[in-house]
Amino acid sequence: MTARTTPAATTNFEDLYPSRVKSYPETLDRQDPVVYGTAQDGPLTEEQLNQYERDGFLILPAFFSDHEVAAFRAELSALRDCQETKQKPEAILEPDHSELRSLFSVHRPEISPLFSKVASDKRIVQMTNQILGSEVYIHQSRVNLKPGFAGKEFFWHSDFETWHVEDGMPRMRAVSCSLLLDQNDEFNAPLMLVPGSQQEYIACVGETPDDHYQNSLRRQEVGIPDHQSLDEMVNQYGIVQGVGPAGSILLFDCNIMHGSNSNITPLPRSNLFFVYNSTSNYLVQPFGNQNQRPEFIASREDCEPIVPQTITHD
């Protein structure tokens, strides 16, 4: 695909969410809506939109059928067991061994023809269009694996903090969609979320190293909240778990505080993950003044609006 040229690529944007610039943390108020659309704009009901706006996430149990989930699992197994795949730059291995931790750009047909179809599934795209009040494109996609006994933790973080500082995402106008490929329960290290935390932004402390992504995707140590700010946030909002049967989807706001524990059970926990960004929110230069991260982590060129497709997963 040819490079996209937009005014956003050359415009100087005000940094409404500065982070990693001061020697002390700050908690800033959100400057953007959580929900842009209405119940008349898509399949989500007014009650569901209100819940998403209040909590910052929405769980839709058993969204995909058992037949569809079986096909997704087979595709994931093939990718996970392929040694050639593990050698790709899009493949991130666990910090302590050679197990696959994440595989990026799974929405691209050259990585996974099946998952590229899932990314444009009409049912999902219409909901993200509705929440964001615009057309969307894929900012980032990946599969996250938490194999039994081996899956390491993802420390608490706001995705937007990283996408803003390291990728140049100007505003909080993106939705993540996590498709549960396994049963996610209280035992196998499910995603934990702080409901309501999407309304606050923790400006973190710490200088971003060059090519930070090479380490942060395995174990993030910069761009994470300090303990006191996190303690105050959890005391105010609490913690919930994003649990559900295989085939469920979890929609969550780009700024919600979330993380997960290590998986010490024998039960694997894998998720297919798409980030839908508004076409009014294209990336600019990183606000942290770093070099741009690779295209497979943050899309700058392949940003065509998704055309919703009615997909049959045979």
C-alpha positions in Angstrom: 0.0 0.0 0.0 1.3 3.5 -0.8 2.2 5.9 2.0 -0.7 8.0 3.3 -0.3 11.7 3.4 -2.6 13.7 5.7 -2.5 17.1 7.4 -2.0 15.3 10.7 1.4 14.2 9.6 2.7 17.7 9.5 0.6 19.6 12.0 2.0 20.6 15.4 -0.4 19.2 18.0 -0.7 20.6 21.6 0.4 17.9 24.1 -2.6 17.6 26.3 -1.2 14.5 28.0 2.5 15.1 28.8 4.2 12.2 30.5 7.8 11.1 31.3 8.9 14.8 31.4 8.8 15.6 35.1 10.6 14.2 38.1 7.3 13.5 39.9 4.0 11.9 38.7 0.8 13.8 38.1 -2.8 12.8 37.7 -4.5 14.8 34.9 -8.1 15.0 34.0 -9.2 13.4 30.7 -9.8 16.0 28.0 -11.7 13.8 25.5 -15.0 12.0 25.5 -15.2 8.3 26.2 -18.2 7.7 23.9 -18.7 9.8 20.8 -21.7 8.1 19.2 -25.3 7.4 20.3 -27.5 4.3 20.4 -28.9 5.3 17.0 -25.4 5.0 15.4 -24.8 1.3 15.8 -25.6 -2.0 17.4 -24.8 -1.1 21.0 -27.8 -0.1 23.1 -28.0 3.0 25.2 -27.5 0.9 28.3 -24.3 -0.6 26.9 -22.9 2.7 25.8 -23.6 4.2 29.3 -21.9 1.2 30.9 -18.9 1.7 28.6 -18.7 5.4 29.3 -19.0 4.8 33.1 -16.6 1.8 33.4 -14.4 2.2 30.4 -15.1 -1.4 29.2 -17.8 -3.7 28.1 -17.8 -7.5 28.1 -19.9 -9.3 25.5 -20.0 -13.0 26.4 -19.9 -15.8 23.8 -19.8 -13.3 20.9 -18.3 -15.9 18.6 -19.6 -19.4 18.2 -17.7 -22.6 19.4 -17.1 -23.4 15.7 -15.5 -20.0 15.1 -13.4 -20.2 18.2 -12.1 -23.7 17.2 -10.9 -22.2 13.9 -9.2 -19.3 15.7 -7.5 -21.7 18.1 -6.2 -23.8 15.2 -4.8 -20.7 13.5 -3.1 -19.6 16.7 -1.6 -23.0 17.3 -0.1 -23.0 13.8 1.4 -19.6 14.3 2.7 -20.4 17.8 4.4 -23.7 16.7 6.0 -22.2 13.6 9.7 -21.6 14.1 9.8 -19.3 11.1 7.1 -17.1 12.8 9.2 -16.9 16.0 12.0 -15.4 13.9 9.9 -12.5 12.6 10.3 -9.1 14.1 6.6 -9.1 14.9 7.2 -12.1 17.3 7.9 -11.2 21.0 9.1 -14.0 23.2 8.8 -14.4 26.9 11.6 -12.7 28.8 12.9 -15.9 30.4 12.5 -18.5 27.7 11.6 -19.0 24.0 7.8 -19.3 24.4 5.8 -16.9 22.2 4.5 -14.0 24.3 2.9 -11.8 21.6 2.7 -11.8 17.8 2.0 -8.4 16.2 0.3 -7.4 13.0 -2.0 -10.4 12.9 -4.6 -8.3 11.0 -2.3 -8.4 8.0 -3.1 -11.2 5.5 0.6 -12.1 5.1 0.7 -12.9 8.9 -2.8 -14.5 9.2 -5.4 -14.5 6.5 -8.0 -15.7 9.0 -7.3 -13.1 11.7 -7.3 -10.3 9.0 -10.9 -11.2 8.3 -11.8 -11.1 12.0 -10.4 -7.6 12.2 -12.9 -6.4 9.7 -15.9 -8.3 11.1 -18.9 -6.1 10.6 -20.2 -6.8 14.1 -17.0 -5.5 15.7 -16.3 -2.6 13.4 -19.8 -1.2 13.7 -19.5 -1.1 17.5 -16.1 0.7 17.4 -17.4 3.1 14.8 -20.3 3.8 17.1 -18.2 4.3 20.2 -15.7 6.6 18.4 -18.2 8.4 16.3 -16.1 7.9 13.1 -14.6 5.4 10.7 -11.7 3.4 12.2 -8.5 1.8 11.1 -6.2 -0.8 12.9 -3.6 1.0 14.9 -2.2 -2.2 16.3 -3.1 -5.9 16.4 -1.6 -8.9 18.2 -2.2 -12.2 19.9 -1.3 -12.4 23.5 -0.5 -15.8 25.0 -0.4 -16.8 28.6 0.7 -20.4 28.4 0.2 -22.5 31.5 3.1 -22.3 34.0 5.0 -19.9 31.8 2.9 -16.7 30.9 4.5 -13.7 32.6 2.7 -10.7 34.0 1.8 -7.4 32.2 2.2 -4.7 34.8 -0.4 -2.0 35.3 -0.5 0.6 32.5 -2.6 2.8 30.3 -2.1 1.9 26.7 -2.7 5.5 25.6 0.2 6.7 27.7 2.6 4.6 25.6 0.8 5.2 22.3 0.8 9.0 23.0 4.4 9.3 24.1 6.1 6.7 21.9 3.8 6.7 18.9 2.3 10.1 18.7 -1.4 9.3 19.1 -2.8 12.8 19.8 -6.1 12.1 21.6 -8.0 9.4 23.5 -10.1 8.2 20.7 -9.2 4.5 20.3 -10.9 1.3 21.4 -9.3 -2.0 22.1 -11.1 -5.3 21.3 -9.8 -8.4 23.1 -11.2 -11.7 21.7 -11.0 -14.5 24.3 -9.7 -17.6 22.7 -9.7 -19.6 25.9 -11.9 -19.5 29.0 -10.7 -16.5 31.0 -11.4 -17.0 34.7 -10.1 -15.9 38.1 -7.4 -18.6 38.0 -5.5 -18.2 34.7 -4.3 -14.6 35.0 -7.1 -12.8 33.2 -7.0 -9.1 32.4 -7.6 -6.9 35.4 -9.2 -3.4 34.9 -9.7 -0.4 37.1 -13.3 0.6 36.2 -13.7 4.4 35.8 -9.9 5.0 35.6 -10.3 6.0 32.0 -11.3 9.5 33.2 -7.9 10.1 34.7 -4.4 10.1 33.2 -1.3 9.3 35.2 1.7 11.2 33.8 4.6 8.8 34.5 8.1 9.4 35.6 11.2 8.1 33.8 13.1 8.9 30.6 12.3 6.7 27.6 15.3 4.8 26.3 16.1 4.6 22.6 14.3 1.7 20.9 12.4 1.1 24.1 9.9 -1.2 22.5 12.6 -3.9 22.1 12.5 -4.4 25.9 9.1 -3.0 26.9 7.1 -5.6 24.9 8.7 -8.3 27.0 8.9 -6.5 30.3 7.7 -2.9 30.6 9.5 -0.8 33.2 9.0 2.8 31.8 5.6 4.3 31.2 4.0 2.5 34.2 2.3 4.3 37.1 4.1 4.9 40.3 2.8 2.9 43.3 1.2 5.8 45.1 -0.8 7.0 42.1 -1.9 3.5 41.4 -2.8 2.9 45.1 -5.0 6.1 45.1 -6.6 5.1 41.8 -7.5 1.5 43.0 -8.8 2.8 46.3 -11.1 5.1 44.4 -12.3 2.8 41.7 -11.5 -0.8 42.7 -10.4 -3.7 40.4 -12.5 -6.1 38.3 -11.5 -9.0 36.1 -12.3 -9.3 32.4 -13.5 -12.9 32.6 -15.7 -14.9 30.3 -16.0 -18.1 28.2 -14.0 -18.6 25.0 -15.5 -16.5 22.2 -16.3 -13.5 24.4 -15.0 -10.1 23.5 -13.9 -7.3 25.8 -14.1 -3.8 24.5 -12.1 -1.3 26.5 -11.0 2.3 26.3 -7.4 3.2 25.4 -6.8 5.0 28.7 -8.2 2.5 31.2 -5.7 1.2 33.7 -5.2 -2.5 33.3 -2.7 -5.3 33.8 -2.5 -9.1 34.4 -0.7 -11.5 36.7 1.6 -14.3 35.8 -0.2 -17.6 34.9 1.1 -20.3 37.3 -1.8 -22.6 36.5 -1.8 -25.4 33.9 -4.6 -23.6 32.1 -3.5 -21.4 29.0 -5.1 -18.0 28.4 -4.8 -16.6 24.9 -6.4 -13.5 23.5 -6.7 -11.9 20.0 -6.3 -8.2 20.3 -7.2 -5.4 17.9 -6.9 -1.6 18.5 -9.3 0.5 16.5 -8.3 4.1 16.2 -10.4 6.9 14.8 -9.6 8.2 11.4 -9.6 11.7 13.0 -6.8 10.6 15.3 -4.0 9.6 13.0 -0.5 9.4 14.5 1.8 12.4 14.5 5.4 12.6 15.7 5.9 10.9 19.1 5.2 13.4 21.9 8.2 11.9 23.7 10.5 13.0 20.8 11.7 9.4 20.2 12.1 7.7 16.9 9.0 6.3 15.5 8.3 2.7 16.5 8.0 0.1 13.7 4.9 -0.1 11.5 4.0 -3.5 13.0 3.5 -1.8 16.4 2.0 1.5 15.3 0.4 1.9 11.9 1.3 5.0 10.0 1.2 3.9 6.4 -1.6 1.2 6.4 -4.3 3.4 7.7 -7.2 3.0 5.3 -10.6 3.0 7.0 -11.9 -0.5 7.5 -14.8 -1.5 5.4 -17.0 -3.7 7.6 -17.4 -7.2 6.2 -19.9 -9.9 6.8 -17.5 -12.7 7.5 -18.2 -16.4 7.6 -15.4 -18.3 9.5 -15.5 -21.7 7.9 
